[in-house]
Amino acid sequence: MTGQMCWLSKFGGNGDLILHLRFEPHQPWKPYTQFTGLAVPDYPIPGASKGFATAQKLLAENWKLLSAEQAKATVIPRKTA
């Protein structure tokens, strides 16, 4: 199974980027840590990008890497009550 990935800020974060994933373009982006079957442990390197090891794995499995601009252009607005 393949999908899409991109680097986005954590929700409410300070600008640090973290890998986000989704299987279909109409789905919302979720941090890679929510995909326990896909995520692999991060490299033990201080300051390393969160999700880089997972991104390498998924690229080898033909996942598509989108830029942040492409990813933000496809975000579905949340419904407000």
mmCIF file of the N, C-alpha and C atoms, coordinates in Angstrom:
data_MODEL
# 
_entry.id   MODEL 
# 
loop_
_atom_site.group_PDB 
_atom_site.id 
_atom_site.type_symbol 
_atom_site.label_atom_id 
_atom_site.label_alt_id 
_atom_site.label_comp_id 
_atom_site.label_asym_id 
_atom_site.label_entity_id 
_atom_site.label_seq_id 
_atom_site.pdbx_PDB_ins_code 
_atom_site.Cartn_x 
_atom_site.Cartn_y 
_atom_site.Cartn_z 
_atom_site.occupancy 
_atom_site.B_iso_or_equiv 
_atom_site.pdbx_formal_charge 
_atom_site.auth_seq_id 
_atom_site.auth_comp_id 
_atom_site.auth_asym_id 
_atom_site.auth_atom_id 
_atom_site.pdbx_PDB_model_num 
ATOM 1   N N  . MET A 1 1  ? 0.854   -1.177 0.000  1.00 0.00 ? 1  MET A N  1 
ATOM 2   C CA . MET A 1 1  ? 0.000   0.000  0.000  1.00 0.00 ? 1  MET A CA 1 
ATOM 3   C C  . MET A 1 1  ? 0.900   1.240  0.000  1.00 0.00 ? 1  MET A C  1 
ATOM 4   N N  . THR A 1 2  ? 0.591   2.185  -0.844 1.00 0.00 ? 2  THR A N  1 
ATOM 5   C CA . THR A 1 2  ? 1.371   3.410  -0.911 1.00 0.00 ? 2  THR A CA 1 
ATOM 6   C C  . THR A 1 2  ? 0.503   4.606  -0.555 1.00 0.00 ? 2  THR A C  1 
ATOM 7   N N  . GLY A 1 3  ? 1.139   5.729  -0.377 1.00 0.00 ? 3  GLY A N  1 
ATOM 8   C CA . GLY A 1 3  ? 0.425   6.942  -0.018 1.00 0.00 ? 3  GLY A CA 1 
ATOM 9   C C  . GLY A 1 3  ? 1.287   8.154  -0.268 1.00 0.00 ? 3  GLY A C  1 
ATOM 10  N N  . GLN A 1 4  ? 1.010   9.203  0.477  1.00 0.00 ? 4  GLN A N  1 
ATOM 11  C CA . GLN A 1 4  ? 1.722   10.465 0.345  1.00 0.00 ? 4  GLN A CA 1 
ATOM 12  C C  . GLN A 1 4  ? 2.337   10.844 1.687  1.00 0.00 ? 4  GLN A C  1 
ATOM 13  N N  . MET A 1 5  ? 3.440   11.571 1.620  1.00 0.00 ? 5  MET A N  1 
ATOM 14  C CA . MET A 1 5  ? 4.079   12.068 2.834  1.00 0.00 ? 5  MET A CA 1 
ATOM 15  C C  . MET A 1 5  ? 4.600   13.470 2.592  1.00 0.00 ? 5  MET A C  1 
ATOM 16  N N  . CYS A 1 6  ? 4.753   14.208 3.673  1.00 0.00 ? 6  CYS A N  1 
ATOM 17  C CA . CYS A 1 6  ? 5.282   15.565 3.594  1.00 0.00 ? 6  CYS A CA 1 
ATOM 18  C C  . CYS A 1 6  ? 5.791   15.965 4.971  1.00 0.00 ? 6  CYS A C  1 
ATOM 19  N N  . TRP A 1 7  ? 6.569   17.043 4.993  1.00 0.00 ? 7  TRP A N  1 
ATOM 20  C CA . TRP A 1 7  ? 7.106   17.588 6.244  1.00 0.00 ? 7  TRP A CA 1 
ATOM 21  C C  . TRP A 1 7  ? 6.288   18.814 6.607  1.00 0.00 ? 7  TRP A C  1 
ATOM 22  N N  . LEU A 1 8  ? 5.598   18.751 7.740  1.00 0.00 ? 8  LEU A N  1 
ATOM 23  C CA . LEU A 1 8  ? 4.770   19.852 8.224  1.00 0.00 ? 8  LEU A CA 1 
ATOM 24  C C  . LEU A 1 8  ? 5.092   20.122 9.692  1.00 0.00 ? 8  LEU A C  1 
ATOM 25  N N  . SER A 1 9  ? 4.743   21.304 10.153 1.00 0.00 ? 9  SER A N  1 
ATOM 26  C CA . SER A 1 9  ? 4.914   21.636 11.570 1.00 0.00 ? 9  SER A CA 1 
ATOM 27  C C  . SER A 1 9  ? 3.982   20.789 12.411 1.00 0.00 ? 9  SER A C  1 
ATOM 28  N N  . LYS A 1 10 ? 4.420   20.522 13.630 1.00 0.00 ? 10 LYS A N  1 
ATOM 29  C CA . LYS A 1 10 ? 3.533   19.850 14.574 1.00 0.00 ? 10 LYS A CA 1 
ATOM 30  C C  . LYS A 1 10 ? 2.345   20.755 14.829 1.00 0.00 ? 10 LYS A C  1 
ATOM 31  N N  . PHE A 1 11 ? 1.192   20.183 15.097 1.00 0.00 ? 11 PHE A N  1 
ATOM 32  C CA . PHE A 1 11 ? 0.003   20.968 15.393 1.00 0.00 ? 11 PHE A CA 1 
ATOM 33  C C  . PHE A 1 11 ? 0.279   21.810 16.624 1.00 0.00 ? 11 PHE A C  1 
ATOM 34  N N  . GLY A 1 12 ? 0.202   23.123 16.455 1.00 0.00 ? 12 GLY A N  1 
ATOM 35  C CA . GLY A 1 12 ? 0.464   24.027 17.562 1.00 0.00 ? 12 GLY A CA 1 
ATOM 36  C C  . GLY A 1 12 ? 1.931   24.064 17.948 1.00 0.00 ? 12 GLY A C  1 
ATOM 37  N N  . GLY A 1 13 ? 2.783   23.557 17.049 1.00 0.00 ? 13 GLY A N  1 
ATOM 38  C CA . GLY A 1 13 ? 4.202   23.460 17.361 1.00 0.00 ? 13 GLY A CA 1 
ATOM 39  C C  . GLY A 1 13 ? 4.950   24.758 17.156 1.00 0.00 ? 13 GLY A C  1 
ATOM 40  N N  . ASN A 1 14 ? 6.239   24.687 17.423 1.00 0.00 ? 14 ASN A N  1 
ATOM 41  C CA . ASN A 1 14 ? 7.089   25.867 17.342 1.00 0.00 ? 14 ASN A CA 1 
ATOM 42  C C  . ASN A 1 14 ? 7.802   25.980 16.001 1.00 0.00 ? 14 ASN A C  1 
ATOM 43  N N  . GLY A 1 15 ? 7.332   25.306 15.004 1.00 0.00 ? 15 GLY A N  1 
ATOM 44  C CA . GLY A 1 15 ? 7.959   25.376 13.697 1.00 0.00 ? 15 GLY A CA 1 
ATOM 45  C C  . GLY A 1 15 ? 8.819   24.177 13.365 1.00 0.00 ? 15 GLY A C  1 
ATOM 46  N N  . ASP A 1 16 ? 9.100   23.299 14.356 1.00 0.00 ? 16 ASP A N  1 
ATOM 47  C CA . ASP A 1 16 ? 9.834   22.081 14.065 1.00 0.00 ? 16 ASP A CA 1 
ATOM 48  C C  . ASP A 1 16 ? 9.005   21.220 13.124 1.00 0.00 ? 16 ASP A C  1 
ATOM 49  N N  . LEU A 1 17 ? 9.662   20.653 12.125 1.00 0.00 ? 17 LEU A N  1 
ATOM 50  C CA . LEU A 1 17 ? 8.945   19.846 11.151 1.00 0.00 ? 17 LEU A CA 1 
ATOM 51  C C  . LEU A 1 17 ? 8.952   18.381 11.557 1.00 0.00 ? 17 LEU A C  1 
ATOM 52  N N  . ILE A 1 18 ? 7.871   17.713 11.226 1.00 0.00 ? 18 ILE A N  1 
ATOM 53  C CA . ILE A 1 18 ? 7.719   16.290 11.504 1.00 0.00 ? 18 ILE A CA 1 
ATOM 54  C C  . ILE A 1 18 ? 7.048   15.659 10.279 1.00 0.00 ? 18 ILE A C  1 
ATOM 55  N N  . LEU A 1 19 ? 7.389   14.437 9.990  1.00 0.00 ? 19 LEU A N  1 
ATOM 56  C CA . LEU A 1 19 ? 6.816   13.744 8.846  1.00 0.00 ? 19 LEU A CA 1 
ATOM 57  C C  . LEU A 1 19 ? 5.329   13.491 9.074  1.00 0.00 ? 19 LEU A C  1 
ATOM 58  N N  . HIS A 1 20 ? 4.530   13.789 8.063  1.00 0.00 ? 20 HIS A N  1 
ATOM 59  C CA . HIS A 1 20 ? 3.093   13.525 8.088  1.00 0.00 ? 20 HIS A CA 1 
ATOM 60  C C  . HIS A 1 20 ? 2.763   12.594 6.930  1.00 0.00 ? 20 HIS A C  1 
ATOM 61  N N  . LEU A 1 21 ? 1.752   11.756 7.132  1.00 0.00 ? 21 LEU A N  1 
ATOM 62  C CA . LEU A 1 21 ? 1.369   10.750 6.143  1.00 0.00 ? 21 LEU A CA 1 
ATOM 63  C C  . LEU A 1 21 ? -0.129  10.758 5.898  1.00 0.00 ? 21 LEU A C  1 
ATOM 64  N N  . ARG A 1 22 ? -0.497  10.212 4.753  1.00 0.00 ? 22 ARG A N  1 
ATOM 65  C CA . ARG A 1 22 ? -1.896  9.901  4.449  1.00 0.00 ? 22 ARG A CA 1 
ATOM 66  C C  . ARG A 1 22 ? -1.895  8.903  3.305  1.00 0.00 ? 22 ARG A C  1 
ATOM 67  N N  . PHE A 1 23 ? -2.943  8.101  3.236  1.00 0.00 ? 23 PHE A N  1 
ATOM 68  C CA . PHE A 1 23 ? -3.053  7.098  2.180  1.00 0.00 ? 23 PHE A CA 1 
ATOM 69  C C  . PHE A 1 23 ? -3.707  7.644  0.918  1.00 0.00 ? 23 PHE A C  1 
ATOM 70  N N  . GLU A 1 24 ? -4.657  8.553  1.082  1.00 0.00 ? 24 GLU A N  1 
ATOM 71  C CA . GLU A 1 24 ? -5.412  9.104  -0.047 1.00 0.00 ? 24 GLU A CA 1 
ATOM 72  C C  . GLU A 1 24 ? -5.391  10.628 -0.005 1.00 0.00 ? 24 GLU A C  1 
ATOM 73  N N  . PRO A 1 25 ? -5.412  11.286 -1.182 1.00 0.00 ? 25 PRO A N  1 
ATOM 74  C CA . PRO A 1 25 ? -5.370  12.759 -1.218 1.00 0.00 ? 25 PRO A CA 1 
ATOM 75  C C  . PRO A 1 25 ? -6.519  13.445 -0.478 1.00 0.00 ? 25 PRO A C  1 
ATOM 76  N N  . HIS A 1 26 ? -7.654  12.783 -0.327 1.00 0.00 ? 26 HIS A N  1 
ATOM 77  C CA . HIS A 1 26 ? -8.797  13.416 0.351  1.00 0.00 ? 26 HIS A CA 1 
ATOM 78  C C  . HIS A 1 26 ? -8.720  13.275 1.874  1.00 0.00 ? 26 HIS A C  1 
ATOM 79  N N  . GLN A 1 27 ? -7.757  12.523 2.389  1.00 0.00 ? 27 GLN A N  1 
ATOM 80  C CA . GLN A 1 27 ? -7.628  12.330 3.827  1.00 0.00 ? 27 GLN A CA 1 
ATOM 81  C C  . GLN A 1 27 ? -6.814  13.460 4.458  1.00 0.00 ? 27 GLN A C  1 
ATOM 82  N N  . PRO A 1 28 ? -7.040  13.721 5.731  1.00 0.00 ? 28 PRO A N  1 
ATOM 83  C CA . PRO A 1 28 ? -6.223  14.730 6.417  1.00 0.00 ? 28 PRO A CA 1 
ATOM 84  C C  . PRO A 1 28 ? -4.819  14.177 6.691  1.00 0.00 ? 28 PRO A C  1 
ATOM 85  N N  . TRP A 1 29 ? -3.860  15.075 6.849  1.00 0.00 ? 29 TRP A N  1 
ATOM 86  C CA . TRP A 1 29 ? -2.495  14.684 7.190  1.00 0.00 ? 29 TRP A CA 1 
ATOM 87  C C  . TRP A 1 29 ? -2.431  14.318 8.664  1.00 0.00 ? 29 TRP A C  1 
ATOM 88  N N  . LYS A 1 30 ? -1.654  13.261 8.979  1.00 0.00 ? 30 LYS A N  1 
ATOM 89  C CA . LYS A 1 30 ? -1.454  12.846 10.368 1.00 0.00 ? 30 LYS A CA 1 
ATOM 90  C C  . LYS A 1 30 ? 0.033   12.605 10.589 1.00 0.00 ? 30 LYS A C  1 
ATOM 91  N N  . PRO A 1 31 ? 0.531   12.903 11.796 1.00 0.00 ? 31 PRO A N  1 
ATOM 92  C CA . PRO A 1 31 ? 1.938   12.637 12.089 1.00 0.00 ? 31 PRO A CA 1 
ATOM 93  C C  . PRO A 1 31 ? 2.266   11.153 11.907 1.00 0.00 ? 31 PRO A C  1 
ATOM 94  N N  . TYR A 1 32 ? 3.461   10.881 11.454 1.00 0.00 ? 32 TYR A N  1 
ATOM 95  C CA . TYR A 1 32 ? 3.868   9.502  11.184 1.00 0.00 ? 32 TYR A CA 1 
ATOM 96  C C  . TYR A 1 32 ? 3.774   8.602  12.421 1.00 0.00 ? 32 TYR A C  1 
ATOM 97  N N  . THR A 1 33 ? 3.858   9.190  13.595 1.00 0.00 ? 33 THR A N  1 
ATOM 98  C CA . THR A 1 33 ? 3.798   8.409  14.830 1.00 0.00 ? 33 THR A CA 1 
ATOM 99  C C  . THR A 1 33 ? 2.437   7.758  15.045 1.00 0.00 ? 33 THR A C  1 
ATOM 100 N N  . GLN A 1 34 ? 1.415   8.213  14.325 1.00 0.00 ? 34 GLN A N  1 
ATOM 101 C CA . GLN A 1 34 ? 0.086   7.618  14.439 1.00 0.00 ? 34 GLN A CA 1 
ATOM 102 C C  . GLN A 1 34 ? -0.073  6.401  13.531 1.00 0.00 ? 34 GLN A C  1 
ATOM 103 N N  . PHE A 1 35 ? 0.954   6.089  12.757 1.00 0.00 ? 35 PHE A N  1 
ATOM 104 C CA . PHE A 1 35 ? 0.918   4.953  11.843 1.00 0.00 ? 35 PHE A CA 1 
ATOM 105 C C  . PHE A 1 35 ? 1.889   3.892  12.358 1.00 0.00 ? 35 PHE A C  1 
ATOM 106 N N  . THR A 1 36 ? 1.475   3.190  13.414 1.00 0.00 ? 36 THR A N  1 
ATOM 107 C CA . THR A 1 36 ? 2.384   2.260  14.085 1.00 0.00 ? 36 THR A CA 1 
ATOM 108 C C  . THR A 1 36 ? 2.845   1.126  13.170 1.00 0.00 ? 36 THR A C  1 
ATOM 109 N N  . GLY A 1 37 ? 2.074   0.746  12.195 1.00 0.00 ? 37 GLY A N  1 
ATOM 110 C CA . GLY A 1 37 ? 2.479   -0.316 11.286 1.00 0.00 ? 37 GLY A CA 1 
ATOM 111 C C  . GLY A 1 37 ? 3.471   0.132  10.230 1.00 0.00 ? 37 GLY A C  1 
ATOM 112 N N  . LEU A 1 38 ? 3.600   1.431  10.035 1.00 0.00 ? 38 LEU A N  1 
ATOM 113 C CA . LEU A 1 38 ? 4.495   1.974  9.010  1.00 0.00 ? 38 LEU A CA 1 
ATOM 114 C C  . LEU A 1 38 ? 5.735   2.629  9.589  1.00 0.00 ? 38 LEU A C  1 
ATOM 115 N N  . ALA A 1 39 ? 5.589   3.262  10.736 1.00 0.00 ? 39 ALA A N  1 
ATOM 116 C CA . ALA A 1 39 ? 6.691   4.024  11.322 1.00 0.00 ? 39 ALA A CA 1 
ATOM 117 C C  . ALA A 1 39 ? 7.797   3.096  11.811 1.00 0.00 ? 39 ALA A C  1 
ATOM 118 N N  . VAL A 1 40 ? 9.027   3.559  11.622 1.00 0.00 ? 40 VAL A N  1 
ATOM 119 C CA . VAL A 1 40 ? 10.189  2.854  12.164 1.00 0.00 ? 40 VAL A CA 1 
ATOM 120 C C  . VAL A 1 40 ? 10.861  3.788  13.167 1.00 0.00 ? 40 VAL A C  1 
ATOM 121 N N  . PRO A 1 41 ? 11.668  3.252  14.065 1.00 0.00 ? 41 PRO A N  1 
ATOM 122 C CA . PRO A 1 41 ? 12.315  4.109  15.071 1.00 0.00 ? 41 PRO A CA 1 
ATOM 123 C C  . PRO A 1 41 ? 13.181  5.192  14.425 1.00 0.00 ? 41 PRO A C  1 
ATOM 124 N N  . ASP A 1 42 ? 13.166  6.359  15.032 1.00 0.00 ? 42 ASP A N  1 
ATOM 125 C CA . ASP A 1 42 ? 14.004  7.464  14.561 1.00 0.00 ? 42 ASP A CA 1 
ATOM 126 C C  . ASP A 1 42 ? 15.466  7.144  14.818 1.00 0.00 ? 42 ASP A C  1 
ATOM 127 N N  . TYR A 1 43 ? 16.319  7.755  14.002 1.00 0.00 ? 43 TYR A N  1 
ATOM 128 C CA . TYR A 1 43 ? 17.757  7.609  14.218 1.00 0.00 ? 43 TYR A CA 1 
ATOM 129 C C  . TYR A 1 43 ? 18.146  8.306  15.522 1.00 0.00 ? 43 TYR A C  1 
ATOM 130 N N  . PRO A 1 44 ? 19.072  7.719  16.284 1.00 0.00 ? 44 PRO A N  1 
ATOM 131 C CA . PRO A 1 44 ? 19.488  8.338  17.548 1.00 0.00 ? 44 PRO A CA 1 
ATOM 132 C C  . PRO A 1 44 ? 20.533  9.439  17.324 1.00 0.00 ? 44 PRO A C  1 
ATOM 133 N N  . ILE A 1 45 ? 20.170  10.429 16.538 1.00 0.00 ? 45 ILE A N  1 
ATOM 134 C CA . ILE A 1 45 ? 21.059  11.536 16.221 1.00 0.00 ? 45 ILE A CA 1 
ATOM 135 C C  . ILE A 1 45 ? 20.437  12.809 16.783 1.00 0.00 ? 45 ILE A C  1 
ATOM 136 N N  . PRO A 1 46 ? 21.130  13.503 17.673 1.00 0.00 ? 46 PRO A N  1 
ATOM 137 C CA . PRO A 1 46 ? 20.569  14.746 18.227 1.00 0.00 ? 46 PRO A CA 1 
ATOM 138 C C  . PRO A 1 46 ? 20.244  15.745 17.111 1.00 0.00 ? 46 PRO A C  1 
ATOM 139 N N  . GLY A 1 47 ? 19.046  16.276 17.153 1.00 0.00 ? 47 GLY A N  1 
ATOM 140 C CA . GLY A 1 47 ? 18.622  17.275 16.187 1.00 0.00 ? 47 GLY A CA 1 
ATOM 141 C C  . GLY A 1 47 ? 18.169  16.715 14.854 1.00 0.00 ? 47 GLY A C  1 
ATOM 142 N N  . ALA A 1 48 ? 18.147  15.390 14.709 1.00 0.00 ? 48 ALA A N  1 
ATOM 143 C CA . ALA A 1 48 ? 17.724  14.786 13.442 1.00 0.00 ? 48 ALA A CA 1 
ATOM 144 C C  . ALA A 1 48 ? 16.233  15.013 13.220 1.00 0.00 ? 48 ALA A C  1 
ATOM 145 N N  . SER A 1 49 ? 15.833  15.050 11.968 1.00 0.00 ? 49 SER A N  1 
ATOM 146 C CA . SER A 1 49 ? 14.425  15.240 11.616 1.00 0.00 ? 49 SER A CA 1 
ATOM 147 C C  . SER A 1 49 ? 13.591  14.077 12.121 1.00 0.00 ? 49 SER A C  1 
ATOM 148 N N  . LYS A 1 50 ? 12.467  14.410 12.743 1.00 0.00 ? 50 LYS A N  1 
ATOM 149 C CA . LYS A 1 50 ? 11.562  13.379 13.243 1.00 0.00 ? 50 LYS A CA 1 
ATOM 150 C C  . LYS A 1 50 ? 10.822  12.737 12.071 1.00 0.00 ? 50 LYS A C  1 
ATOM 151 N N  . GLY A 1 51 ? 11.069  11.447 11.880 1.00 0.00 ? 51 GLY A N  1 
ATOM 152 C CA . GLY A 1 51 ? 10.423  10.721 10.803 1.00 0.00 ? 51 GLY A CA 1 
ATOM 153 C C  . GLY A 1 51 ? 11.325  10.437 9.620  1.00 0.00 ? 51 GLY A C  1 
ATOM 154 N N  . PHE A 1 52 ? 12.593  10.864 9.684  1.00 0.00 ? 52 PHE A N  1 
ATOM 155 C CA . PHE A 1 52 ? 13.484  10.688 8.528  1.00 0.00 ? 52 PHE A CA 1 
ATOM 156 C C  . PHE A 1 52 ? 13.680  9.213  8.180  1.00 0.00 ? 52 PHE A C  1 
ATOM 157 N N  . ALA A 1 53 ? 13.852  8.358  9.183  1.00 0.00 ? 53 ALA A N  1 
ATOM 158 C CA . ALA A 1 53 ? 14.020  6.929  8.920  1.00 0.00 ? 53 ALA A CA 1 
ATOM 159 C C  . ALA A 1 53 ? 12.752  6.353  8.279  1.00 0.00 ? 53 ALA A C  1 
ATOM 160 N N  . THR A 1 54 ? 11.605  6.784  8.752  1.00 0.00 ? 54 THR A N  1 
ATOM 161 C CA . THR A 1 54 ? 10.341  6.328  8.172  1.00 0.00 ? 54 THR A CA 1 
ATOM 162 C C  . THR A 1 54 ? 10.203  6.824  6.741  1.00 0.00 ? 54 THR A C  1 
ATOM 163 N N  . ALA A 1 55 ? 10.585  8.063  6.486  1.00 0.00 ? 55 ALA A N  1 
ATOM 164 C CA . ALA A 1 55 ? 10.512  8.609  5.125  1.00 0.00 ? 55 ALA A CA 1 
ATOM 165 C C  . ALA A 1 55 ? 11.390  7.807  4.175  1.00 0.00 ? 55 ALA A C  1 
ATOM 166 N N  . GLN A 1 56 ? 12.589  7.441  4.603  1.00 0.00 ? 56 GLN A N  1 
ATOM 167 C CA . GLN A 1 56 ? 13.468  6.639  3.753  1.00 0.00 ? 56 GLN A CA 1 
ATOM 168 C C  . GLN A 1 56 ? 12.835  5.298  3.426  1.00 0.00 ? 56 GLN A C  1 
ATOM 169 N N  . LYS A 1 57 ? 12.232  4.677  4.434  1.00 0.00 ? 57 LYS A N  1 
ATOM 170 C CA . LYS A 1 57 ? 11.573  3.387  4.236  1.00 0.00 ? 57 LYS A CA 1 
ATOM 171 C C  . LYS A 1 57 ? 10.426  3.515  3.234  1.00 0.00 ? 57 LYS A C  1 
ATOM 172 N N  . LEU A 1 58 ? 9.594   4.550  3.418  1.00 0.00 ? 58 LEU A N  1 
ATOM 173 C CA . LEU A 1 58 ? 8.421   4.709  2.559  1.00 0.00 ? 58 LEU A CA 1 
ATOM 174 C C  . LEU A 1 58 ? 8.800   5.126  1.138  1.00 0.00 ? 58 LEU A C  1 
ATOM 175 N N  . LEU A 1 59 ? 9.861   5.901  0.975  1.00 0.00 ? 59 LEU A N  1 
ATOM 176 C CA . LEU A 1 59 ? 10.330  6.240  -0.373 1.00 0.00 ? 59 LEU A CA 1 
ATOM 177 C C  . LEU A 1 59 ? 10.725  4.972  -1.126 1.00 0.00 ? 59 LEU A C  1 
ATOM 178 N N  . ALA A 1 60 ? 11.349  4.040  -0.435 1.00 0.00 ? 60 ALA A N  1 
ATOM 179 C CA . ALA A 1 60 ? 11.727  2.765  -1.051 1.00 0.00 ? 60 ALA A CA 1 
ATOM 180 C C  . ALA A 1 60 ? 10.502  1.936  -1.423 1.00 0.00 ? 60 ALA A C  1 
ATOM 181 N N  . GLU A 1 61 ? 9.367   2.234  -0.784 1.00 0.00 ? 61 GLU A N  1 
ATOM 182 C CA . GLU A 1 61 ? 8.112   1.533  -1.067 1.00 0.00 ? 61 GLU A CA 1 
ATOM 183 C C  . GLU A 1 61 ? 7.223   2.331  -2.017 1.00 0.00 ? 61 GLU A C  1 
ATOM 184 N N  . ASN A 1 62 ? 7.818   3.323  -2.699 1.00 0.00 ? 62 ASN A N  1 
ATOM 185 C CA . ASN A 1 62 ? 7.139   4.127  -3.732 1.00 0.00 ? 62 ASN A CA 1 
ATOM 186 C C  . ASN A 1 62 ? 6.082   5.090  -3.215 1.00 0.00 ? 62 ASN A C  1 
ATOM 187 N N  . TRP A 1 63 ? 6.209   5.524  -1.969 1.00 0.00 ? 63 TRP A N  1 
ATOM 188 C CA . TRP A 1 63 ? 5.343   6.590  -1.486 1.00 0.00 ? 63 TRP A CA 1 
ATOM 189 C C  . TRP A 1 63 ? 5.766   7.881  -2.157 1.00 0.00 ? 63 TRP A C  1 
ATOM 190 N N  . LYS A 1 64 ? 4.833   8.796  -2.311 1.00 0.00 ? 64 LYS A N  1 
ATOM 191 C CA . LYS A 1 64 ? 5.120   10.074 -2.956 1.00 0.00 ? 64 LYS A CA 1 
ATOM 192 C C  . LYS A 1 64 ? 5.412   11.124 -1.892 1.00 0.00 ? 64 LYS A C  1 
ATOM 193 N N  . LEU A 1 65 ? 6.514   11.854 -2.093 1.00 0.00 ? 65 LEU A N  1 
ATOM 194 C CA . LEU A 1 65 ? 6.883   12.941 -1.190 1.00 0.00 ? 65 LEU A CA 1 
ATOM 195 C C  . LEU A 1 65 ? 6.413   14.253 -1.792 1.00 0.00 ? 65 LEU A C  1 
ATOM 196 N N  . LEU A 1 66 ? 5.559   14.967 -1.062 1.00 0.00 ? 66 LEU A N  1 
ATOM 197 C CA . LEU A 1 66 ? 5.038   16.251 -1.508 1.00 0.00 ? 66 LEU A CA 1 
ATOM 198 C C  . LEU A 1 66 ? 5.747   17.379 -0.768 1.00 0.00 ? 66 LEU A C  1 
ATOM 199 N N  . SER A 1 67 ? 5.865   18.515 -1.424 1.00 0.00 ? 67 SER A N  1 
ATOM 200 C CA . SER A 1 67 ? 6.393   19.694 -0.746 1.00 0.00 ? 67 SER A CA 1 
ATOM 201 C C  . SER A 1 67 ? 5.337   20.203 0.238  1.00 0.00 ? 67 SER A C  1 
ATOM 202 N N  . ALA A 1 68 ? 5.758   21.035 1.161  1.00 0.00 ? 68 ALA A N  1 
ATOM 203 C CA . ALA A 1 68 ? 4.808   21.616 2.115  1.00 0.00 ? 68 ALA A CA 1 
ATOM 204 C C  . ALA A 1 68 ? 3.749   22.432 1.393  1.00 0.00 ? 68 ALA A C  1 
ATOM 205 N N  . GLU A 1 69 ? 4.144   23.132 0.328  1.00 0.00 ? 69 GLU A N  1 
ATOM 206 C CA . GLU A 1 69 ? 3.187   23.937 -0.440 1.00 0.00 ? 69 GLU A CA 1 
ATOM 207 C C  . GLU A 1 69 ? 2.137   23.043 -1.102 1.00 0.00 ? 69 GLU A C  1 
ATOM 208 N N  . GLN A 1 70 ? 2.578   21.918 -1.680 1.00 0.00 ? 70 GLN A N  1 
ATOM 209 C CA . GLN A 1 70 ? 1.626   20.987 -2.294 1.00 0.00 ? 70 GLN A CA 1 
ATOM 210 C C  . GLN A 1 70 ? 0.702   20.399 -1.232 1.00 0.00 ? 70 GLN A C  1 
ATOM 211 N N  . ALA A 1 71 ? 1.265   20.058 -0.101 1.00 0.00 ? 71 ALA A N  1 
ATOM 212 C CA . ALA A 1 71 ? 0.479   19.444 0.968  1.00 0.00 ? 71 ALA A CA 1 
ATOM 213 C C  . ALA A 1 71 ? -0.559  20.413 1.513  1.00 0.00 ? 71 ALA A C  1 
ATOM 214 N N  . LYS A 1 72 ? -0.166  21.666 1.726  1.00 0.00 ? 72 LYS A N  1 
ATOM 215 C CA . LYS A 1 72 ? -1.100  22.659 2.268  1.00 0.00 ? 72 LYS A CA 1 
ATOM 216 C C  . LYS A 1 72 ? -2.199  22.987 1.276  1.00 0.00 ? 72 LYS A C  1 
ATOM 217 N N  . ALA A 1 73 ? -1.914  22.876 -0.012 1.00 0.00 ? 73 ALA A N  1 
ATOM 218 C CA . ALA A 1 73 ? -2.916  23.150 -1.036 1.00 0.00 ? 73 ALA A CA 1 
ATOM 219 C C  . ALA A 1 73 ? -3.992  22.074 -1.070 1.00 0.00 ? 73 ALA A C  1 
ATOM 220 N N  . THR A 1 74 ? -3.708  20.912 -0.481 1.00 0.00 ? 74 THR A N  1 
ATOM 221 C CA . THR A 1 74 ? -4.673  19.818 -0.519 1.00 0.00 ? 74 THR A CA 1 
ATOM 222 C C  . THR A 1 74 ? -5.299  19.525 0.837  1.00 0.00 ? 74 THR A C  1 
ATOM 223 N N  . VAL A 1 75 ? -5.049  20.368 1.813  1.00 0.00 ? 75 VAL A N  1 
ATOM 224 C CA . VAL A 1 75 ? -5.620  20.151 3.150  1.00 0.00 ? 75 VAL A CA 1 
ATOM 225 C C  . VAL A 1 75 ? -7.107  20.455 3.116  1.00 0.00 ? 75 VAL A C  1 
ATOM 226 N N  . ILE A 1 76 ? -7.857  19.549 3.709  1.00 0.00 ? 76 ILE A N  1 
ATOM 227 C CA . ILE A 1 76 ? -9.308  19.719 3.787  1.00 0.00 ? 76 ILE A CA 1 
ATOM 228 C C  . ILE A 1 76 ? -9.621  20.562 5.014  1.00 0.00 ? 76 ILE A C  1 
ATOM 229 N N  . PRO A 1 77 ? -10.357 21.664 4.853  1.00 0.00 ? 77 PRO A N  1 
ATOM 230 C CA . PRO A 1 77 ? -10.690 22.505 6.019  1.00 0.00 ? 77 PRO A CA 1 
ATOM 231 C C  . PRO A 1 77 ? -11.528 21.736 7.028  1.00 0.00 ? 77 PRO A C  1 
ATOM 232 N N  . ARG A 1 78 ? -11.258 21.959 8.292  1.00 0.00 ? 78 ARG A N  1 
ATOM 233 C CA . ARG A 1 78 ? -12.037 21.318 9.343  1.00 0.00 ? 78 ARG A CA 1 
ATOM 234 C C  . ARG A 1 78 ? -13.392 21.999 9.455  1.00 0.00 ? 78 ARG A C  1 
ATOM 235 N N  . LYS A 1 79 ? -14.428 21.203 9.731  1.00 0.00 ? 79 LYS A N  1 
ATOM 236 C CA . LYS A 1 79 ? -15.757 21.758 9.924  1.00 0.00 ? 79 LYS A CA 1 
ATOM 237 C C  . LYS A 1 79 ? -15.827 22.404 11.298 1.00 0.00 ? 79 LYS A C  1 
ATOM 238 N N  . THR A 1 80 ? -16.457 23.546 11.363 1.00 0.00 ? 80 THR A N  1 
ATOM 239 C CA . THR A 1 80 ? -16.670 24.185 12.647 1.00 0.00 ? 80 THR A CA 1 
ATOM 240 C C  . THR A 1 80 ? -18.125 24.090 13.023 1.00 0.00 ? 80 THR A C  1 
ATOM 241 N N  . ALA A 1 81 ? -18.378 23.944 14.291 1.00 0.00 ? 81 ALA A N  1 
ATOM 242 C CA . ALA A 1 81 ? -19.761 23.774 14.754 1.00 0.00 ? 81 ALA A CA 1 
ATOM 243 C C  . ALA A 1 81 ? -20.486 25.079 14.829 1.00 0.00 ? 81 ALA A C  1 
# 
